[in-house]
């Protein structure tokens, strides 16, 4: 598999996306900012395995590779998108990383001053490519 450092997921629950609030721990990149599910690659895992594992660890949802409907790269990161029905919100169980989670309109995340800038760029990129 190509070189990549981690993977992120633009996860739609109904019409909104899952957004995580990052910790304020020393040394953490983008402390306190609005994040997307996903994280760093472990060993030789594929981007798909990485994003699915991290999503399960962070919000308790088990998705399959068939749920990943879009993929793009940004520097050393791989971004995916998935859409779940609104009922999936009831299955979210917040993990041990971060301060909390919420659902947010994707257009708001894409322009929010507290969003991680290159993640917001990927949300904009997805929204601009998504078929109507």
FENMOKA-V71121 format. One record per pair of residues at least 12 apart in sequence whose ideal C-beta (glycine too) atoms are under 10 Angstrom apart, sorted by the first residue. I is the first residue (numbers start at 0). GAP is how many residues later the second one is. D is the distance in whole Angstrom. If there is no record, write none. Layout:
i->(I	I)
gap->(GAP	GAP)
d->(D	D)
//
This chain:
i->(0	0	0	0	0	0	0	0	0	1	1	1	1	1	2	2	3	3	3	3	3	3	3	3	3	3	3	4	4	4	4	4	4	4	4	5	5	5	5	5	5	5	5	5	5	5	5	5	6	6	6	6	6	6	6	6	6	6	6	6	6	6	6	6	6	6	6	6	6	6	6	6	7	7	7	7	7	7	7	7	7	7	7	7	7	7	7	7	7	7	7	7	7	8	8	8	8	8	8	8	8	8	8	8	8	8	8	8	8	8	8	8	9	9	9	9	9	9	9	9	9	9	9	9	9	9	9	9	9	9	9	9	9	10	10	10	10	10	10	10	10	10	10	10	10	10	10	10	10	10	11	11	11	11	11	11	11	11	11	11	11	11	12	12	12	12	12	12	12	12	12	12	12	12	12	12	13	13	13	13	13	13	13	13	14	14	14	14	14	15	15	15	15	15	15	15	15	15	16	16	16	16	16	16	16	16	16	16	16	16	16	16	16	16	17	17	17	17	17	17	17	17	17	17	17	17	17	17	17	17	17	18	18	18	18	18	18	18	18	18	18	18	18	18	18	18	18	18	18	19	19	19	19	19	19	19	19	19	19	19	19	19	19	19	19	20	20	20	20	20	20	20	20	20	21	21	21	21	21	21	21	22	22	22	22	22	23	24	27	27	28	29	29	29	29	29	29	31	31	31	32	32	32	32	32	32	32	32	33	33	33	33	33	33	33	33	33	33	33	34	34	34	34	34	34	34	34	35	35	35	35	35	35	35	35	35	35	35	35	35	36	36	36	36	36	36	36	36	36	36	36	36	36	36	36	37	37	37	37	37	37	37	37	37	37	37	37	37	38	38	38	38	38	38	38	39	39	40	40	40	40	40	41	45	45	46	46	46	46	46	46	46	47	47	47	47	47	47	47	47	48	49	49	50	50	50	50	50	50	50	50	50	51	51	51	51	51	51	53	53	54	54	54	54	55	55	56	56	56	57	57	57	57	57	57	57	57	58	58	58	58	58	58	58	58	59	59	59	59	59	60	60	60	60	60	60	60	61	62	62	62	62	63	64	65	66	66	66	66	66	67	67	67	68	68	68	68	68	69	69	69	69	69	69	69	70	71	71	71	71	72	73	73	73	73	73	74	76	76	76	77	78	78	78	78	78	78	78	79	79	80	80	80	80	80	80	80	80	82	85	88	103	105	105	105	105	105	105	106	106	106	107	107	108	108	108	109	109	109	109	109	109	109	110	110)
gap->(40	43	44	45	46	47	48	49	77	44	45	71	74	76	38	73	36	37	41	42	43	46	69	71	72	73	74	34	35	36	45	70	71	72	73	32	33	34	35	36	41	44	45	48	70	71	72	73	29	30	31	32	33	34	38	39	40	41	42	43	44	45	46	47	48	61	64	66	70	71	72	73	27	28	29	30	31	39	42	43	46	47	66	69	70	71	72	73	108	110	111	114	115	27	28	29	41	42	43	45	46	49	50	52	54	58	59	69	70	71	72	73	26	27	28	59	60	62	69	70	71	72	73	96	99	100	109	112	113	115	116	117	120	25	26	27	40	44	48	50	52	56	69	70	71	72	73	77	81	92	57	69	70	71	72	73	74	76	91	94	114	118	46	48	69	70	71	72	73	74	75	76	77	78	79	90	69	70	71	72	73	74	75	89	68	71	88	90	91	70	73	86	87	88	89	90	92	93	19	20	64	65	66	85	86	87	88	89	90	91	92	93	106	109	17	18	19	37	40	41	43	64	66	70	71	74	83	84	85	86	91	15	16	17	18	81	82	83	84	85	86	87	89	90	93	95	96	100	104	13	14	15	16	17	18	38	39	74	75	77	78	79	80	81	82	12	13	14	77	78	79	80	81	93	12	13	75	76	77	92	94	12	73	74	75	76	75	72	69	70	87	84	85	86	87	88	89	66	67	82	79	80	81	82	83	84	86	87	68	70	74	75	78	79	80	81	82	85	86	23	62	63	66	79	80	81	84	15	18	19	22	43	44	73	79	80	83	84	86	87	14	15	17	18	19	20	21	22	24	26	43	45	58	61	64	12	13	14	15	16	17	19	20	39	40	41	42	81	12	14	15	16	18	19	58	14	37	12	13	35	36	37	12	19	32	21	24	26	30	31	32	33	15	16	17	19	20	23	30	32	16	28	30	12	14	17	20	26	27	28	29	31	12	13	15	16	28	30	41	43	12	25	27	40	37	39	38	39	40	34	35	36	37	38	39	40	43	29	32	33	34	35	36	39	42	31	32	33	34	35	21	23	27	28	30	31	32	29	17	19	21	25	18	15	16	13	14	15	16	17	12	13	14	12	13	14	57	61	12	13	52	55	56	59	60	55	50	53	54	57	49	44	45	47	48	51	43	41	42	45	44	39	40	42	43	44	46	47	42	46	25	41	42	44	45	46	48	49	47	17	14	19	14	17	18	20	21	24	16	17	20	12	15	14	15	18	12	13	14	15	16	17	18	12	13)
d->(9	7	8	5	7	10	10	10	10	10	8	9	10	9	9	7	10	6	10	9	6	8	8	9	6	7	5	10	6	6	9	8	4	6	9	6	6	4	5	10	8	6	8	8	8	6	8	10	10	10	5	8	9	7	9	9	5	8	9	4	4	9	9	7	9	10	9	10	7	5	7	7	8	5	7	4	8	10	9	7	8	9	9	6	8	5	7	10	9	10	6	7	10	6	5	5	10	5	8	8	5	9	10	10	8	9	8	10	8	5	7	6	6	9	9	10	8	10	7	7	4	8	9	7	9	10	9	7	6	10	5	9	10	7	6	9	9	7	8	8	8	9	9	8	5	8	7	9	10	10	10	7	7	4	7	10	10	9	9	7	10	10	10	9	10	8	5	8	6	9	5	5	10	10	8	6	9	8	7	4	9	8	8	8	9	8	9	7	8	9	9	9	4	6	6	7	9	9	7	9	9	10	10	10	7	6	8	5	10	9	6	10	7	10	10	7	6	9	9	6	9	10	9	9	9	7	6	8	6	8	10	5	7	7	9	9	7	6	7	5	10	9	9	6	9	10	8	10	10	9	7	4	7	7	9	6	8	8	9	8	5	8	7	5	8	8	6	7	6	4	5	7	8	9	8	5	8	6	7	10	8	10	10	7	6	6	8	9	10	10	8	9	9	5	9	10	9	10	8	8	9	10	5	7	5	9	9	10	9	8	10	7	6	9	5	5	7	8	8	9	9	7	9	10	8	6	7	10	10	10	10	8	10	8	9	8	5	9	8	8	8	10	6	4	9	9	5	6	8	10	10	10	10	10	9	7	5	9	9	5	7	10	8	8	9	8	8	9	8	8	4	9	8	7	8	8	10	10	9	9	10	9	9	9	9	9	8	9	9	4	9	8	10	9	5	10	6	8	8	7	8	8	10	8	9	7	10	10	7	8	5	9	7	7	8	8	9	10	9	9	10	9	9	10	10	9	5	8	8	10	10	8	5	9	6	7	8	10	9	5	7	6	7	10	6	7	6	3	7	7	9	8	7	10	6	6	8	9	9	6	8	9	9	9	10	9	10	4	8	7	5	7	6	6	6	7	10	9	8	10	10	9	6	7	7	10	7	6	7	8	9	6	8	7	6	8	7	8	9	8	10	9	8	10	5	9	8	8	10	9	10	9	9	10	5	10	9	8	10	9	7	10	10	6	9	8	6	9	8	9	7	10	10	5	9	10	9	5	5	9	9	7	10	9	8)
//
